[in-house]
Amino acid sequence: MRKELADKLLRELLKNSKRSDRELAKLLNVSQPTVTRTRHKLEKNGMIQDYTITPDFRRMGFELLAITLIKLKPEVRSPEVFKRAQEYTEKFPNAIFAGHGEGLGMTSVIISFHHDFTDYTRKWNQMRLDWKDYLLDLKTFIVSLEDGTIKRFSSTYLKDVPHKRK
């Protein structure tokens, strides 16, 4: 029952994280302290990391979403370079996700928002300079937020996907 309650609570928070524990308790047919305890456990174990909004990125002044695939030299894929990459991306607030992976011959990905094409090219040209000793290749797919959006960017959709906890 506890895991089931935690899953239901997580789904409800994905739908709308602004709701009070009292509202959630009524919806889930449990007491408000039970919801509060369950939510705190989800926060403590890292299942809930943030309570945030999904803004209209275009109305915030962003015109482009960039998905950038990077191929690093194999010899530089070390803990030291990984730490440097983490520190570098922290200074790059446009990036909403960065991680290592595999596919299409590439080894890393960065997802970022940009005000315009000039902003995008400045950021990536600087990155090419800063990481020239580590990069083999860098390719980007750019999406216009004005006319390229088919489904808006939001974690709300995950409310209907079965969760598999680790």
N, C-alpha and C positions, 0 to 999 in steps of 0.2 A: 504493500500500500504506500509506503514512504517514497519508493522510487517512482511509483505511478503518480503520486501527488507532486513530486518534484518535477516530473516531466510535464504534467498539466500546468503547473505554475509557470514553468519556463515558456511554454507555448503561449500562455496568456500574456506574459511580459513581452514576448516578441510581437504580439499584436499591438500592445499599448503599454509601455513601461511607466506611464504617468499615473496609472490607477493606484489607489491606496490599497494597503493591506486589507482594510475593512471591505472595500469593494471586491477584491479578489477572493476573500473568505466567503462572501455571499455567493459569488459565482461558482466557487469550487465546493461549496457546501461543507466547509470546515470552519474552525474558529479563527479569529484574527491572530491570536498568538501563534497558532500552528502555521499560518502563512508566513508570519514574521520569522519564526524559527527556520522554516524551510528555505525562505529567501536568503537568510543569513548563511545557512549551510551552503547554498549554491554559490554565494559570493566567496565564502571562505575556501571552498575547494576549487575555485577558479572557473566554474561553469558560467558564472556571470562576471564579466570583467569590467563592464561599463554600462551606464545608463545614458543613452545619447539620443539624438534626433537624426532623422534623415532629411536634410534640407533639400530645397530645390537648388541644385548646384548651378544651374543656368542663371537663376535669379540672383545668385551670389556673385555672379560675374565670370563664372567659368564657362568657356565655350567648348573645350576639348577634354575628352577622357583619353588617356594614353595607356596602352598595355605594351610594355617594353620587355622584350626578351633579350637576355644577355648570355653570351658564352664566355666564361672565364677560362683562362689557361689552367689546365689540370694541376700543374705544379703549385698554383697559388691557392688552391682550395684547402685552406688550413684554418685552425681556430683563430689565429691572429688576424687573418684577412677577414674572416667572418665577423670578428669583433669590430674591426675597422669599418666594414660595410654597415654594421648596425649603427655605429656612431655617425657615419656619413649620412645615412638616411634620416636620422633624427634631426639633422640640420636642413632637411628637405621637406618642409611641411606639406607640399603638394602631394607627396606620396602617401597613399592610404594603406598600401600593402607592399611588402617586399619579402621575397623568400627564395630559397634554393629549390630547384626541381629538375626535372628531366623532360625533354620533349622537343621535337623539331630541331634536334642537334644543339639545343640551348641548355643552360644550367641554372639560370636565375630569372626572376620576373619582378617587375615593378609596375604597380598600377597607380596612376597619378592623374590629377586634374590640373588644367592650365587655363589661364585667362584668355589666351589667344595663341596663334601659331608662333609669334615672336617669343613669347614667354616659354613655350615648349622648346623651341630651338636653342634658346640661351641656356636653359637648364641642361639639356642633353649634350650640347657642345661642351659645357663646363664639366659634365660628368666624364665625357670622353677624354678630356685633358687630365682630369684628376685621377682617372683610373687607367690611363694608357698602358701602364706596365702590366696590367692584369687582364685587359680585355682582348678577346679574339674577334668578337662580333657583337653587334647591338642592332636589333631590329624593333621597330615600333609599329603598332596598329593604332591609328588615331580615329576616334569617334567624335563626330560633331554632336554636341548636346542639344543643338538647335533642332536638327532634323534627323538625327540618327538614333534616337531613343525609341526602342520598341517596348521595352519593359523597364520601368524606373529602377534605379539602384536602391535596394533596401534589404535588410535582413528580415523584414516582416514575413517574406515568403517562406522562410524556414519553419514557420509555425506548423506547417502541414507535412513536413518531411520527418519521417521516423528518426529519432535520435539514437545513436549507438554510442554509449559512453565508454570511455577508456578508464 
